[in-house]
């Protein structure tokens, strides 16, 4: 029986490799395919050191499980998997990420068609049980994997989608401190900043799964000071700090004060 301790109520999240590893990732891909019976699935991953390998094994599990097309959008934010799933009319999406957790963790988030979340009561428990109790044999068919898994650059379409929410001509030039925490937030900002009149002060923009500047979790009090100080030192109008997979951000005013009061 496979260890499924990493399965939680809304996602998969556990220590690597004791609770989540390549073998389990492959089985998750197989179980996802068996449960959902999708023809087309989007897979992306964050900057963690284990993410790319876990994503590769998920893709292979999906293909061995009968998926016709796996769209590999590679290094990205969680919201980009959700966008790509709907935008590309896929039947499901899997994001490899442990979000704001320490670097020894990794995990997965799942959606089905139209980017509807898959949680415990909508299928995640079924996938968990398949992973725990089913013996899957890996084909190791590299030619088949290469044929059915294709790299896709979703960034231009995602940028266009995001910019569609605003009137860029109405924006004023301001200075923004943007702290990506060595996660994927910097890569996402890079995709849209050319279309914006803002001046960005870039902090820890380089994705680095060793997280040399600390856990990418702005919720932690000790992680807020750097962004606050950068706002004040650079006389910026606003500061933004993201978590590891950039699906959560924290805002600072021009005095470096956190503007998410419910988190204080």
C-alpha positions as CSV (number, residue, x, y, z in Angstrom):
1,X,0.0,0.0,0.0
2,X,1.4,3.4,-1.1
3,X,1.9,6.1,1.6
4,X,-0.8,8.7,1.0
5,X,-0.2,10.9,4.1
6,X,0.4,13.9,1.8
7,X,-3.2,13.9,0.7
8,X,-5.1,16.7,2.5
9,X,-8.6,18.0,2.2
10,X,-8.0,20.3,-0.7
11,X,-4.6,19.3,-2.1
12,X,-1.5,17.2,-1.8
13,X,1.3,18.5,0.4
14,X,4.1,16.6,2.1
15,X,7.8,16.2,2.7
16,X,10.1,15.0,-0.1
17,X,10.9,12.2,-0.5
18,X,9.3,10.5,2.5
19,X,5.7,11.6,1.8
20,X,5.9,12.7,-1.8
21,X,8.4,11.4,-4.5
22,X,8.6,10.5,-8.1
23,X,6.9,7.1,-7.6
24,X,4.0,8.6,-5.9
25,X,3.8,11.4,-8.5
26,X,3.6,8.8,-11.3
27,X,0.8,7.0,-9.4
28,X,-1.1,10.3,-8.9
29,X,-0.9,10.8,-12.7
30,X,-2.3,7.3,-13.3
31,X,-5.0,7.8,-10.7
32,X,-6.0,11.2,-12.0
33,X,-6.4,9.7,-15.5
34,X,-8.4,6.7,-14.1
35,X,-10.7,8.9,-12.1
36,X,-11.4,11.7,-14.5
37,X,-10.8,10.0,-17.8
38,X,-9.5,13.2,-19.4
39,X,-8.2,13.4,-22.9
40,X,-6.2,16.6,-22.4
41,X,-4.5,17.7,-19.2
42,X,-2.4,20.8,-18.3
43,X,0.6,20.3,-16.0
44,X,2.8,23.1,-14.5
45,X,5.2,23.4,-11.7
46,X,6.8,25.9,-9.3
47,X,10.5,26.6,-8.6
48,X,11.1,24.0,-6.0
49,X,14.1,21.7,-6.6
50,X,11.9,18.6,-6.7
51,X,9.1,20.1,-8.8
52,X,10.4,19.4,-12.3
53,X,11.0,15.7,-11.7
54,X,7.6,15.3,-9.9
55,X,5.9,17.0,-12.9
56,X,7.7,14.7,-15.4
57,X,6.5,11.6,-13.5
58,X,2.9,13.0,-13.3
59,X,2.9,13.6,-17.1
60,X,4.2,10.0,-17.7
61,X,1.5,8.6,-15.3
62,X,-1.2,10.6,-17.2
63,X,0.0,9.3,-20.6
64,X,0.3,5.7,-19.4
65,X,-3.2,6.2,-18.0
66,X,-4.6,6.9,-21.4
67,X,-4.5,10.7,-21.7
68,X,-4.1,11.7,-25.3
69,X,-2.4,15.1,-24.8
70,X,-0.5,16.6,-21.9
71,X,0.2,20.3,-22.1
72,X,3.4,21.0,-20.3
73,X,3.5,24.7,-19.3
74,X,6.5,24.1,-17.1
75,X,7.6,26.8,-14.6
76,X,4.6,28.9,-13.8
77,X,2.2,30.2,-11.1
78,X,-0.7,28.2,-9.9
79,X,-3.2,30.6,-11.4
80,X,-1.6,30.0,-14.8
81,X,-2.5,26.3,-14.6
82,X,-6.1,27.2,-13.8
83,X,-6.1,29.8,-16.7
84,X,-4.5,27.3,-19.2
85,X,-7.0,24.6,-18.3
86,X,-10.0,26.7,-19.3
87,X,-8.3,28.7,-22.0
88,X,-7.0,25.6,-23.8
89,X,-10.2,23.7,-23.2
90,X,-8.4,21.0,-21.3
91,X,-10.2,18.4,-19.2
92,X,-8.1,18.9,-16.2
93,X,-5.0,20.6,-14.7
94,X,-2.3,19.7,-12.2
95,X,0.0,22.2,-10.5
96,X,3.1,20.9,-8.7
97,X,3.7,23.2,-5.8
98,X,3.9,23.4,-2.0
99,X,2.9,27.1,-2.2
100,X,4.3,28.9,0.9
101,X,5.6,25.8,2.7
102,X,9.3,25.2,3.6
103,X,11.7,24.0,0.8
104,X,11.7,20.4,1.9
105,X,8.0,20.2,1.0
106,X,6.2,19.8,-2.3
107,X,2.6,19.1,-3.3
108,X,-0.1,19.3,-6.0
109,X,-3.3,21.2,-6.7
110,X,-5.9,19.8,-9.0
111,X,-8.7,21.1,-11.2
112,X,-11.1,19.5,-13.7
113,X,-12.7,21.0,-16.8
114,X,-13.4,24.7,-16.7
115,X,-10.8,24.9,-13.9
116,X,-13.2,23.6,-11.3
117,X,-11.3,22.6,-8.1
118,X,-11.0,19.0,-7.1
119,X,-11.1,18.6,-3.3
120,X,-11.8,15.8,-0.9
121,X,-15.5,15.7,-1.5
122,X,-15.3,16.2,-5.3
123,X,-12.8,13.5,-6.2
124,X,-9.5,14.0,-4.4
125,X,-10.3,11.2,-1.9
126,X,-11.1,8.9,-4.8
127,X,-7.7,9.7,-6.4
128,X,-6.0,9.1,-3.0
129,X,-7.6,5.7,-2.6
130,X,-6.5,4.7,-6.1
131,X,-3.0,5.8,-5.4
132,X,-3.0,3.9,-2.1
133,X,-4.5,0.6,-3.3
134,X,-3.7,0.2,-7.0
135,X,-0.6,-1.4,-8.5
136,X,0.4,0.6,-11.6
137,X,3.1,-0.6,-14.0
138,X,5.2,2.1,-15.7
139,X,5.7,1.7,-19.5
140,X,8.9,3.7,-19.7
141,X,7.9,4.4,-23.3
142,X,9.9,7.5,-23.9
143,X,8.8,7.9,-27.5
144,X,5.1,7.8,-26.4
145,X,5.8,10.3,-23.7
146,X,7.5,12.7,-26.2
147,X,4.7,12.3,-28.6
148,X,1.9,13.0,-26.2
149,X,3.5,15.6,-23.9
150,X,4.2,18.9,-25.6
151,X,5.8,22.1,-24.1
152,X,3.5,25.1,-24.4
153,X,4.4,28.7,-23.6
154,X,1.2,30.1,-22.0
155,X,2.8,33.3,-20.8
156,X,1.8,35.6,-23.8
157,X,-1.8,34.5,-23.6
158,X,-1.9,34.7,-19.8
159,X,-0.4,38.3,-20.0
160,X,-3.1,39.3,-22.5
161,X,-5.8,37.8,-20.3
162,X,-4.6,39.6,-17.2
163,X,-4.2,42.9,-19.0
164,X,-7.8,42.5,-20.2
165,X,-9.1,43.4,-16.8
166,X,-7.7,46.9,-16.8
167,X,-7.4,50.0,-19.0
168,X,-3.7,50.4,-19.2
169,X,-4.1,53.9,-20.7
170,X,-5.7,55.1,-17.5
171,X,-2.8,54.0,-15.3
172,X,-0.4,56.5,-13.8
173,X,3.3,56.0,-13.5
174,X,4.1,54.8,-10.0
175,X,7.0,53.0,-8.4
176,X,6.3,49.5,-7.1
177,X,8.5,47.2,-5.0
178,X,7.9,43.7,-6.2
179,X,9.2,40.9,-3.9
180,X,8.9,37.5,-5.6
181,X,10.6,35.6,-2.8
182,X,12.6,33.5,-5.3
183,X,9.3,31.9,-6.4
184,X,7.5,32.3,-9.7
185,X,6.0,35.7,-9.1
186,X,9.0,37.5,-10.8
187,X,8.6,35.4,-14.0
188,X,4.9,36.3,-14.1
189,X,5.6,40.1,-13.6
190,X,8.2,39.9,-16.4
191,X,5.5,38.8,-18.8
192,X,3.3,41.9,-18.2
193,X,5.6,44.7,-17.1
194,X,6.4,45.9,-20.6
195,X,2.8,46.8,-21.1
196,X,2.5,48.8,-17.8
197,X,3.8,52.4,-17.1
198,X,5.1,51.4,-13.7
199,X,8.7,51.4,-12.4
200,X,9.5,48.1,-10.7
201,X,12.0,47.7,-7.9
202,X,12.7,43.9,-8.3
203,X,13.5,41.9,-5.1
204,X,14.4,38.2,-5.3
205,X,13.0,37.9,-8.9
206,X,15.2,34.9,-9.8
207,X,13.3,31.6,-9.2
208,X,15.5,29.5,-6.9
209,X,14.2,26.4,-5.2
210,X,16.9,26.7,-2.5
211,X,15.0,29.8,-1.3
212,X,18.3,31.5,-0.2
213,X,16.3,34.5,1.2
214,X,13.9,32.5,3.3
215,X,10.7,30.6,3.0
216,X,8.5,32.3,0.3
217,X,5.7,33.1,2.8
218,X,4.9,36.8,3.3
219,X,2.4,35.7,6.0
220,X,5.4,35.2,8.4
221,X,6.1,38.4,10.3
222,X,9.8,38.0,9.9
223,X,9.4,37.9,6.1
224,X,7.6,41.3,5.9
225,X,10.4,43.6,7.0
226,X,12.5,43.3,3.8
227,X,9.6,44.4,1.5
228,X,8.6,47.2,3.9
229,X,12.2,48.4,4.1
230,X,12.6,48.3,0.3
231,X,9.4,50.4,-0.1
232,X,10.7,53.1,2.3
233,X,14.3,53.1,1.0
234,X,13.2,53.4,-2.6
235,X,10.5,55.9,-1.9
236,X,8.0,53.6,-3.6
237,X,4.3,54.1,-3.8
238,X,3.4,50.5,-3.0
239,X,5.0,47.1,-2.2
240,X,3.8,43.7,-3.3
241,X,5.2,40.3,-1.9
242,X,4.2,36.9,-3.3
243,X,4.3,33.4,-1.9
244,X,6.1,30.6,-3.7
245,X,3.5,29.8,-6.4
246,X,2.2,33.4,-6.7
247,X,-1.4,32.7,-5.9
248,X,-1.3,34.9,-2.8
249,X,0.1,38.4,-2.5
250,X,0.5,40.9,0.3
251,X,0.3,44.7,-0.1
252,X,2.3,47.4,1.6
253,X,1.6,51.1,1.5
254,X,4.1,53.9,0.8
255,X,5.1,53.9,4.5
256,X,5.9,50.2,4.3
257,X,2.9,49.2,6.4
258,X,1.1,45.9,5.6
259,X,-2.4,46.5,4.1
260,X,-3.8,43.1,4.9
261,X,-5.0,43.9,8.4
262,X,-6.8,40.6,9.0
263,X,-3.3,39.0,8.9
264,X,-1.8,41.2,11.6
